[in-house]
Amino acid sequence: MTHVTYKIVEHDGGWAYTVNGVFSEPFPNRAAALAAARRVAAEQRVPGRTEVIEYETADGRWHSETAAGNDRPETEVEG
């Protein structure tokens, strides 16, 4: 199972959360960024529908696969 960690950091004159090197929008204070990260982490654990997805790889090949709606990551927030 995939594990996703949200980290609270100072960013762009305020605070943000980051995951895998990508930053959220800035928040005015650490508490607001922490609350947003907790909300997003909780939402990411919610199961969805099983669907067929299609995507193109860097070499230009198209692939089709079934994405299970209950295959959700474990999440945590480091504040």
N, C-alpha and C positions, 0 to 999 in steps of 0.2 A: 504494500500500500504506500502511496505517495505521502510524504510529510512536507507541509508548508509552514515556514516560520515567518511571522510578521515581526519586524523590528522597528521600534520607535527611535527616530533620529532627528537631529536638527537639520533643517533643509530650507533653502530659499527664503531666509529671513523669518522662519517660523519652525514648526515641527511637522513631521510627516511619518508615515509608516512606509517601510520598504520590504519588498519580497523579491528575491532573485535579482537584485540590482535595479529594480524598477521602483520609482518613488510615487507615492500618492500625491494628491494636491496638498499644498501647505495648509496647516491649521494654525490658529493664533497662539495656541499653547499646547504643552505636552499632554495635558488631560484630555483635550479634544482629539488629538491624534490617537491616543490610547483607546478612547471610546470608539472611534471610527474603526480602528484595527480590530477590536474585539467584535464589532458588529459584522464586518466583512468576513472575518474568520468563521464566525458562526453561520453566516449565510452560505459559505463555501461547503460546509458539511451537510447541507440539506440535500436529500436525494432529489433527482429530477426524473425525466422520462428517458427510457432507452430509445435511442435514435440511431439511424445510419448517418454517418458523416462522411464527407468527401473532402480531400485536401490534396494539394500539389506539393511535391517535394522540390528541393533545390535543383534537382536534375531535370525538372519538367515533367515528371511522371505523376499521374493522378492515381490516388488510392481511395478505396471505399472500405469502411469498417463499421462495425456496430459498437457504439459507445453505451455501456451499461449505465443507466441512470442512478444505480445504487453504488457505483464505483467512485466514492468521494474520498478526498484526501483527509488525513489527520491534520489538524491545524493547531498552532499555538501562537501566542503573542508574547514577545519579550519586551517588557516595558522598561 
